[in-house]
Amino acid sequence: MADATSKGLTCPACSFTVPVPEGARLVTCPSCQQRLFVQGDRGVRRWQLRRVVTRDEAQQTVLNFFNGMNKAGDLKRKAEIKELFLMYLPFWRVLAHVAGWRLGRVRKDKDSTKPIEVEVLEEMQWNDAAVDVSEFGVNRVPMAGKNFEPFDQDRLSAEGMIFEATESSTEAAAEAAAYFQQTARSRKSLSSTYLERFHLLRERLSLVYYPLWVARYQYRNRSYQVVVDGVNNKILYGKAPGNILYRAGALVLGMAVGNLLLVHGTAFAAQVLFYASDNSDNDAFAILLIPPVLGLLAIAQGYRSFRYGEEVEQIDREARKAVKKGEGFSWTSLLSDGINLNQEVKKWLE
């Protein structure tokens, strides 16, 4: 009879090799008698979601993806789907009740603030890919309200490819905790914060295998990829060649609207401010900043559509990685776009 005992585990207290019988969760080190709790990735609860979308439905969704003003006009006629296969990607999923409070101040009127205590008690969930998804572009999947089934490897293997988790469960739990705290803070904006405490209650970590259809197609001897949600039948991620006419039109429109706001918009704001000069409110001067900011945003958006529109990348909102602190609008990014635009215009003039 084979010995169903693992002998390669090391005691963290004395570094002695500890035998672990198969299925045991509590073991004792023979050397120092330290009691140890055994848990690995296989000990994490694993679930799966039933595939709902058929191959034909997924193919039709990919064909619909070829439509769009910003994509090559002949894409639907000349694109050729080379392969379409089903895969099951693992995603870490964390559920928890977030309880806590924040003490701080909020604005009462223009010149004063008042103290406030904000309580948080809410059930939240988070999920993130448990493998490297740089090839597929799907960092999250919609799991709310889904019916989970126990993981059946034989059944899923008969349907498609199965990827095993490679990302650490410890890192996933830490990232989920940071996301929960950030979400709790966003429930109420405070002018200043004195104290805050958050606790995760009934935290549950699991691994969910999610069905995704992957289509790879060729257009003018170039390869592209589209990922279709195997449960909801929608595009989660896709790439396509851009439309040169759309790119040029976006640039011209962005420049026209941006310059209109910068020149005429600023002049109009100055007139409004001049006729309202009797008003002692100094905040009225902020109105002068609105047209230039909107103008710069219009120019930057037009430039980005032209500069990066050669290849269209479509990512569903629910497939993007959970937002982290510091992401979003950046004045540095806007200035960088302006500098790049100026340099390219000089090249064209030369």
N, C-alpha and C positions, 0 to 999 in steps of 0.2 A: 504494500500500500504506500502510495506516495506521501511524503511529508508535506502537508499543506501549511507550511510555516515560512514566513519571510525572515531572513537572517541578516539582511543588509542595513537595518535601521540602527541609528546610533542614539544613545541616551544623551540629551542635551546637558545633563548635570555632570556625568563622569566619563562620557565618550565611550562607554562600554557598548558592545553589540547586543541589541535586544531582540530576541525572537518574538515574532508577532503571529499568533495563530490566525488562520484565515477567518475573516469576519469579526475578529475581536476589536472592540473599541477602547477598552481599558486594559493596559498591560503593566507589569511591574518589572523594573530593571533588576536583573539577578545580582548586580554588583552593589548598587547603592540603595536598592529597595524603593527608588523613586517611582511613584505611580504616574503613568503617562496616558494621555488621551490621544487616540489615533484617529486622524481624519485626513483624507486626501480628496482629490478631485472626484474620484469615484464615489466618495461618500456624499457628495452634493446631490440633491434631488434633481433628477433630469426629466424634462417634459418634452413633448413635441406638439406641433400644431398640424392638424390634418390638412392635406393639400385639397383645395377646392377647385382651383383653376386647371382646366385641361390643357393639353398641348395646343390644340386648335385655337382655344380662346387666348392663350398667351401669344400665339403667332399673330392673331388679329390685332391684339393690343400693340405689338411691335410695329405692324404695318400702319396703324393709326399714329404712332409716334413719328413716322416719317413726314407727316403733315406739319406745316408751320411756316410763317413768313420769314423767320430768321434762319431757316434751313434751306439747303440747296433746292432749287426749283424742280430739278429732275430726280430728286432723291428717291421718291416712291417708285419711279419707273425703272431706275437703273440700279437700285440697291438689291443685292442678292444675299438672302439669309443662308449662310453656310452651315450653321449648326444651331440647334436649340435643345438644351438639356436641362434637367431638373437637379437641383442640389439642395441639401439641408445644411444651413449654416448655424453654428451654435452662438447663442447670445446669453450673456449674463443678465439676470433679472433680479432686482432687489425690490422688495415690498417692505414698507415700514410705516408706523404711525409716528409722525414728527410732532413732538410736544416741546414747547419752550416759550420764552417771553423776551421782549426787548424793552429796555428803558431808555428814553431819550426825549427829544423835543421836536415839535413840528411847528411850522410857521402859522402864527395866529393872524397876523395882518402884515402889512409891508415892513413894519419896523420892530416887530416883537414876535416871540415864540412862546409856546406853552408846553409844559411837561406832558408826557403821554406814556402809557404802558400798553404794549401790544402783545396779546396772547396768540399763540399758534398751536392748534391741535388739528392735524389733518393727516389723512392717509395718502401717501405718495408712492409712486413707482418709478423705476429707472431701468433702462436696459442699454446694453452696449455690446458690440461684437466681441466674441471671445477668441477671434482669430484675426490675422492681418487681412483687412478688407481693402487694401489700397487698389487691388485689381478690380474689385466689384463696386466700390464706392458706397456701400450701404453700411453705415455705422449703427443705425437703429432701425427697428421695425415696429409697426403699430401692434401692441399686444393688449391694450385695454379692452375688456369685455369679451375676450376670446375664451373658448372652451379648450382647456389643456388636457392632453392625454399622456399617460405614462410612456416613457421612451421605449420604443420597440425597434431595436437596431436591425433585426432581420427584415422587418417590414419596410423600413426606410431604405435599406440597402437594395431591396428589390425594385424600388421606384427610381432611385437616383443616387448621386454621390453624397457621402456624409463626410463632413469636416469635423475633426476632433478639436476640442478647445486647447489653445496654446497660451492664452493670456492668464495671468495669475488671478485667482479668486480673491486674494487679499487686496490686490490693487483695485479690483472691481468694487469691492466693498468700500474701500477708502474713497474712490471716485464717486460712488453713489452717495456716501455721506456728505461729501462736499457739495454735490448737486442739490441734495435735500436742504442743506443750510442756505445755499444761495436762493433757492426757490422760496424758502420761508422768509428770508429778508425782503424779497421782492413783493411780498403781500402788502407791505406798508412802507412808504418812503419817509424817512426821518431826516430832519435837518442835521441832527447830531445824535450820536448813540453813546450812552453811558455804560450800559451793561447789556449783555445778551447771553442767553444759555439755551442750547437746543439738545434734546435727547431723542434717540431713536428707540422706539418701543416695538417689540414683536418683529424685529428685523428678520427677514427671510430671504436667503440667497438660493437661487436655483439656476439651472442651465436649461435653456429652451432651444430646441432645434426647429428652425423656421424654414418653410419651403420657398425657394426662389427659382424662377425660370431665367436662364441666361441665354440670350440670343447673340450670336456673333455674325456680322454681315460685312460685305465688301461693297465699296463704292469707289469707282475709278482707281482700282488696285490698292485701295487703302482699307484697313480693317477697323471696325468699330464694334462697340458692345452695348447691349441694353439689358437691364435687369428688371424683371417683372415680378411683382408681389404674387406669390402662389396662393394667397388666401383672399386678397381683396381685388386682384386683377387690375393693378395700376402700375404705372412706371415708377420705380423707386430711383433708378439711376440710368442715364443713357447719354451717349455721345453721338453727334452727327456733324457732317460738314456744314459750314455756314453759307449764307447767301451774300454774295459780294454787293448786290444792289441794296439789300437791307442794311448792310454795314455802312455803305456810303451815305445812304439816306439818314441813318441814325446820327452819323457824324455831322452832316449838314444841319439837320434839325436841332441837334444839341447846341451847336455853335450859334445858330440863329436865335434860339430861345434864350440861351445864356447871355449873349450880348444885348438882347432886348431888355432883359432884366437888369443887367449891369448898368446900362446907360439910361434908358427911359424909366426903368423901375426906380433907380436911385434918385433921378431927378424928380419923379413924382413924390417919392417919400420925403425929399427935402422940401418940396412945396407944402406938403401936409404938415411937416414939422414947423415950417415958417408961420403958417396961419394959426398954428396951435402954440405959438411961442409964449402966449400969456399964461399958459399952464405951467405951474411951478414944479410939476412932476418931472424929475430928471430922467426917469426911466423911459420917457417918450423918445429920447434920442436913440434908443435901441431899435426903433423902427427903421433907421437908416441902414442897419446891418442886414435886414431881412432880404431886400433885393439882391445885394452882392452875393450873399450866401446861396440863395436859390439859383442865381446865375452860374456860380462856380459849380454847383452840384449838377446843373443841366449840362454844362460843358464837359464835366468829368464823366457823366454817364454816357454821353454821346461818344466821347473818346474811347471809353472802355468797350462799348459795343463795336466800334470799328477796330480797335487794336486787338481785342481778344475774341472777336466774332468769327475768326476763320474756322474754329471748331466750337460747336455749341455743346455745352455740358448742362444737362438737366438733372437736378437732384430734388427729390420730393422733400418737403419740409419735415416729414416724419422720419426720413432716412438720414437726416443730418445728425451729427454728434451733438449731444446735449450741450447747450451754450455754457461757456465758462466765463468767469469774470474777466473783464478787459476786452472781450470781443465786441464787435459792432463798429459804429462809425469812428473813423480816425481822421483827424485833421492832417496828420503826417501822410496818410495814404492819399488824401485829396491833393496835398501839395506836390507829392511825388507824381501824381497823374498830370498835374499842370506842367511840371518841368519836362516830363516825357513828351507831352503834346507840343510844347514849345520847341524841343529839339527836333522832333520829326517834321514840324512845319518848316524849320530852317533847312532841313535836308531837301525837302520838296522844292523850296525856293532856289536852292543852289543848283 
